[in-house]
Structures are given as C-alpha cells and as structure tokens.
Amino acid sequence: MNYNDLLEAEIQLKQRWSCKYQWFRKQNDFWDRQSSFIYSVTTWDELNERIALQVATEGVNEKEFFQYCINRWYNFRSAKAVENIFTSVENVKAWKNPKSRTIDFSLHGINFDLKTSVFPAAFSPGFEFSRNYPEKLIEWLYKNQSSQGRKHFENRLFLIVYDKNGEHWKLKAEISWLKQIIEKYVTTFEASSLKSFCFQPGKQTLSDIIWAIK
C-alpha cells in the first residue's frame, strides 16, 4: 500500500464518521460469517451496497446488521492500513503467512501481532495511571481480550488511540497522523524497552504500547 493508497483509505474511513459508533451486540461467529464480505470491500459506498444486499437476502435485522458491519469494516480497514505503515518502514518485515493469527510482522527480528485499540473505558485505574504503568494496562488487555478470532498470548504491540474529547474511535481513521507516530516508534525502537510477561508457564511474552493521543 503506497502513500496514495493510505490517503484513499483515510478518505473512505472518515466517511464512517457520519454514523454514531455503537454495537447492538457482542461479536459472534455467526454474524462474523454473515458479514465476511467486509474483508474485500474498500469503499464506503460499496460497503453500504453489500450490507443492503445481505439484509435483503438473509433477512437479518437491518439496523443492527448495518451497525455491526460498518464497525467491523472500519476496524479492519484501519488495522490493515496501520499494518501496511509498519511494513513500509525499514527494519520491519511482513510475516510470510498473511493469514497468521499470531504474527503480523517482525520488528528488528522480533515477531509481533499488532492490535489497534481505543483506550478501554473498562480499565478502572484510568488513563493517567496507564501512562505511568503501561505494563498494567498491557496485562489487562491480554487477560480481557475477545475470545473471538485472534485470542492468544504471543508477542503483541498495542497501538492505543486516545482522544481527550472522548471520541477515541475516530482516531483510527487518522491514517496520516498515525503514520508519523508509527514511523517515530520504529526508528527509535529498542528491544530492551519491551515489557516482559509470563502469561503461560515457561513462556515469555513481549509487548509494548504505542500511544496515539490527541
């Protein structure tokens, strides 16, 4: 994905801002299968067309399914753009198996999965605490990760977006801005700064938080 592709991804993602961000249900395997077309759709207009077709042919609840699909699409397209930013930077290599559940790329020879997340409101110690003690937030994120799809305890980098106005989710579409943050992190990366955990007996997990704050 070149720079023009990233800009186009940002344009398409920001069109999703016209709709409130809400979920009417937790993610589940059945609705994930019903909305699997989100992986092949790159534009907002086509997404709306595919949702309408699925509603008409499968009889799913229109309002709930629409929201479910646009949320999944938004999070997926943002994640792919962010991943492509990483793999375009020197010393980052895309993983040989693009369908791997546990590895997206290697950074200075260390394999990582990447997860972009809004700052979790359920993390009760709060934002300022997590800035001072990021390892506590990382531990919480691993232990409270979704049971769907990519649950694991392998090495992971967390790109955490936080908006002081509260609309954290919108920052996932700020691709050009995220690109600057990611490139700075990679060019100044030091393996010795990674946080180490033991979530499974005899196995070390390395992780870190990349903060994206506005």
VOPAZA-985657 format. One record per residue (C-alpha): x, y negated, z; residue number from 1. Coordinates in nm, 4 decimals. Layout:
BEGIN
X,Y,Z,NUM $
...
END
This chain:
BEGIN
0.0000,0.0000,0.0000,1 $
0.1650,-0.3216,-0.1180,2 $
0.1109,-0.6686,0.0226,3 $
-0.1760,-0.7474,-0.2169,4 $
-0.3467,-0.4253,-0.1134,5 $
-0.3128,-0.5274,0.2512,6 $
-0.4675,-0.8650,0.1780,7 $
-0.7565,-0.6976,-0.0026,8 $
-0.8050,-0.4601,0.2902,9 $
-0.8250,-0.7620,0.5206,10 $
-1.0866,-0.9283,0.2989,11 $
-1.3020,-0.6151,0.2953,12 $
-1.2679,-0.5528,0.6685,13 $
-1.3677,-0.9076,0.7574,14 $
-1.6976,-0.8632,0.5736,15 $
-1.7935,-0.6225,0.8509,16 $
-1.7836,-0.9178,1.0947,17 $
-2.1302,-1.0196,0.9729,18 $
-2.2801,-0.7373,1.1811,19 $
-2.2641,-0.7046,1.5581,20 $
-2.0276,-0.4352,1.6847,21 $
-2.2260,-0.1747,1.8739,22 $
-2.2661,0.2010,1.8926,23 $
-2.6044,0.3641,1.9423,24 $
-2.4486,0.6990,2.0266,25 $
-2.1163,0.8628,2.1043,26 $
-1.9189,1.0019,1.8149,27 $
-2.0051,1.3631,1.7455,28 $
-1.9086,1.6249,1.4910,29 $
-2.2489,1.6344,1.3189,30 $
-2.2679,1.2604,1.2478,31 $
-1.9000,1.2560,1.1593,32 $
-1.9736,1.5121,0.8866,33 $
-2.2746,1.3115,0.7700,34 $
-2.0554,1.0021,0.7355,35 $
-1.7400,1.1669,0.5972,36 $
-1.7657,0.9526,0.2815,37 $
-1.6183,0.6607,0.4796,38 $
-1.2703,0.8030,0.4119,39 $
-1.2967,0.7467,0.0362,40 $
-1.4731,0.4088,0.0373,41 $
-1.2547,0.0977,0.0233,42 $
-1.5053,-0.1869,-0.0236,43 $
-1.7844,-0.3205,0.1947,44 $
-2.0367,-0.3214,-0.0913,45 $
-1.9716,0.0401,-0.1833,46 $
-1.9956,0.1383,0.1820,47 $
-2.3435,-0.0117,0.2044,48 $
-2.4479,0.1731,-0.1107,49 $
-2.3231,0.5071,0.0211,50 $
-2.4972,0.4584,0.3542,51 $
-2.8267,0.3803,0.1806,52 $
-2.7936,0.6923,-0.0342,53 $
-2.7228,0.9119,0.2668,54 $
-3.0209,0.7699,0.4570,55 $
-3.2466,0.8340,0.1581,56 $
-3.1300,1.1917,0.1003,57 $
-3.0687,1.3142,0.4560,58 $
-3.3423,1.1304,0.6459,59 $
-3.1142,1.0066,0.9253,60 $
-3.2159,0.7062,1.1358,61 $
-3.1305,0.4072,0.9168,62 $
-3.0361,0.1549,1.1865,63 $
-2.8289,0.3942,1.3951,64 $
-2.6597,0.5609,1.0993,65 $
-2.5710,0.2260,0.9410,66 $
-2.4007,0.1105,1.2592,67 $
-2.2261,0.4451,1.3058,68 $
-2.0862,0.4364,0.9528,69 $
-1.9683,0.0773,0.9448,70 $
-1.7902,0.1248,1.2781,71 $
-1.6138,0.4412,1.1624,72 $
-1.5225,0.2825,0.8287,73 $
-1.3921,-0.0354,0.9930,74 $
-1.1762,0.1514,1.2426,75 $
-1.0445,0.3934,0.9801,76 $
-0.9602,0.1318,0.7156,77 $
-0.7896,-0.0859,0.9759,78 $
-0.5906,0.2110,1.1071,79 $
-0.4752,0.3059,0.7558,80 $
-0.3647,-0.0498,0.6825,81 $
-0.1734,-0.0657,1.0096,82 $
-0.0111,0.2713,0.9422,83 $
0.0969,0.1516,0.5984,84 $
0.2507,-0.1582,0.7518,85 $
0.4612,0.0633,0.9770,86 $
0.5787,0.2928,0.6995,87 $
0.6797,-0.0019,0.4804,88 $
0.9346,-0.1171,0.7402,89 $
1.2932,0.0075,0.7425,90 $
1.3656,0.2948,0.9830,91 $
1.0048,0.4185,0.9688,92 $
0.9253,0.7275,0.7601,93 $
0.5755,0.8514,0.6819,94 $
0.5146,1.2056,0.8045,95 $
0.5378,1.4717,0.5321,96 $
0.1899,1.6054,0.6125,97 $
-0.0603,1.3166,0.5833,98 $
-0.3325,1.5344,0.7409,99 $
-0.1387,1.5971,1.0614,100 $
-0.3456,1.5373,1.3756,101 $
-0.0458,1.4564,1.5926,102 $
0.2126,1.2724,1.3786,103 $
0.1729,0.9690,1.1516,104 $
0.5368,0.8699,1.1103,105 $
0.8843,0.8840,1.2614,106 $
1.0480,0.5722,1.4040,107 $
1.4261,0.5964,1.4334,108 $
1.3824,0.9743,1.4143,109 $
1.1153,0.9964,1.6879,110 $
0.7783,1.1292,1.5769,111 $
0.4692,0.9300,1.6740,112 $
0.0971,0.9332,1.6361,113 $
-0.0455,0.5813,1.6086,114 $
-0.3664,0.4574,1.7648,115 $
-0.5096,0.1083,1.7306,116 $
-0.7488,0.0296,2.0148,117 $
-0.9261,-0.2641,2.1696,118 $
-0.8315,-0.3236,2.5300,119 $
-1.0587,-0.0820,2.7226,120 $
-1.3144,-0.2575,2.9408,121 $
-1.3384,0.0592,3.1496,122 $
-0.9775,0.0223,3.2667,123 $
-1.0706,-0.1215,3.6054,124 $
-0.7333,-0.2696,3.7120,125 $
-0.7756,-0.5158,3.4253,126 $
-0.5724,-0.6828,3.1538,127 $
-0.3132,-0.8694,3.3605,128 $
-0.2369,-0.5552,3.5610,129 $
-0.1835,-0.3553,3.2422,130 $
0.0538,-0.6173,3.1068,131 $
0.2700,-0.5778,3.4160,132 $
0.2288,-0.1987,3.4425,133 $
0.1766,-0.0711,3.0867,134 $
0.2564,0.2856,3.1887,135 $
-0.0625,0.2897,3.3998,136 $
-0.2737,0.1913,3.1001,137 $
-0.0979,0.4463,2.8784,138 $
-0.1662,0.7213,3.1300,139 $
-0.5326,0.6151,3.1442,140 $
-0.5597,0.6098,2.7642,141 $
-0.4247,0.9625,2.7301,142 $
-0.6480,1.1007,3.0029,143 $
-0.9601,0.9261,2.8725,144 $
-0.9089,0.9809,2.5011,145 $
-1.2023,1.1047,2.2958,146 $
-1.2463,1.4799,2.2752,147 $
-1.3238,1.4423,1.9029,148 $
-1.0700,1.4990,1.6269,149 $
-0.7298,1.3828,1.7435,150 $
-0.7137,1.4550,2.1147,151 $
-0.3587,1.5530,2.2098,152 $
-0.0686,1.4710,2.4413,153 $
0.2077,1.4253,2.1828,154 $
0.4120,1.1055,2.1409,155 $
0.1870,0.8096,2.0643,156 $
0.2189,0.4366,2.0042,157 $
-0.0815,0.2307,2.1104,158 $
-0.1471,-0.0939,1.9262,159 $
-0.3767,-0.2730,2.1708,160 $
-0.5738,-0.5728,2.0446,161 $
-0.6968,-0.8284,2.2958,162 $
-0.8907,-1.1478,2.2245,163 $
-0.9147,-1.3981,2.5105,164 $
-1.2635,-1.4860,2.3822,165 $
-1.3731,-1.1242,2.4263,166 $
-1.4247,-1.0188,2.0641,167 $
-1.1304,-0.7793,2.0644,168 $
-1.2685,-0.5637,1.7822,169 $
-1.2401,-0.8437,1.5265,170 $
-0.8620,-0.8485,1.5609,171 $
-0.8441,-0.5079,1.3909,172 $
-0.9185,-0.6899,1.0651,173 $
-0.6424,-0.9498,1.1082,174 $
-0.4048,-0.7432,0.8966,175 $
-0.1603,-1.0219,0.8016,176 $
-0.1262,-1.1218,1.1655,177 $
-0.0846,-0.7608,1.2796,178 $
0.1840,-0.7150,1.0145,179 $
0.4016,-0.9794,1.1821,180 $
0.3600,-0.8173,1.5241,181 $
0.4386,-0.4688,1.3946,182 $
0.7455,-0.5775,1.1995,183 $
0.8842,-0.7549,1.5061,184 $
0.8269,-0.4449,1.7201,185 $
1.0005,-0.2135,1.4735,186 $
1.3001,-0.4388,1.4109,187 $
1.3602,-0.4801,1.7861,188 $
1.2731,-0.1199,1.8788,189 $
1.4842,0.0537,2.1412,190 $
1.4126,0.4158,2.2265,191 $
1.5320,0.3552,2.5826,192 $
1.2311,0.1253,2.6367,193 $
0.9762,0.4000,2.5705,194 $
0.7659,0.5215,2.8627,195 $
0.8030,0.8886,2.9532,196 $
0.5216,1.1113,3.0828,197 $
0.4642,1.4755,3.1697,198 $
0.1014,1.5498,3.0866,199 $
0.1748,1.9182,3.0267,200 $
0.4145,2.1408,3.2247,201 $
0.7655,2.1316,3.0840,202 $
0.6789,1.8889,2.8032,203 $
0.7874,1.5239,2.7766,204 $
0.5598,1.2721,2.6081,205 $
0.6997,0.9385,2.4875,206 $
0.4737,0.6388,2.4421,207 $
0.4572,0.2613,2.4286,208 $
0.2102,-0.0235,2.3945,209 $
0.2369,-0.2860,2.1204,210 $
0.0351,-0.5867,2.2321,211 $
-0.1620,-0.7918,1.9806,212 $
-0.3089,-1.0825,2.1785,213 $
-0.4923,-1.3945,2.0637,214 $
END
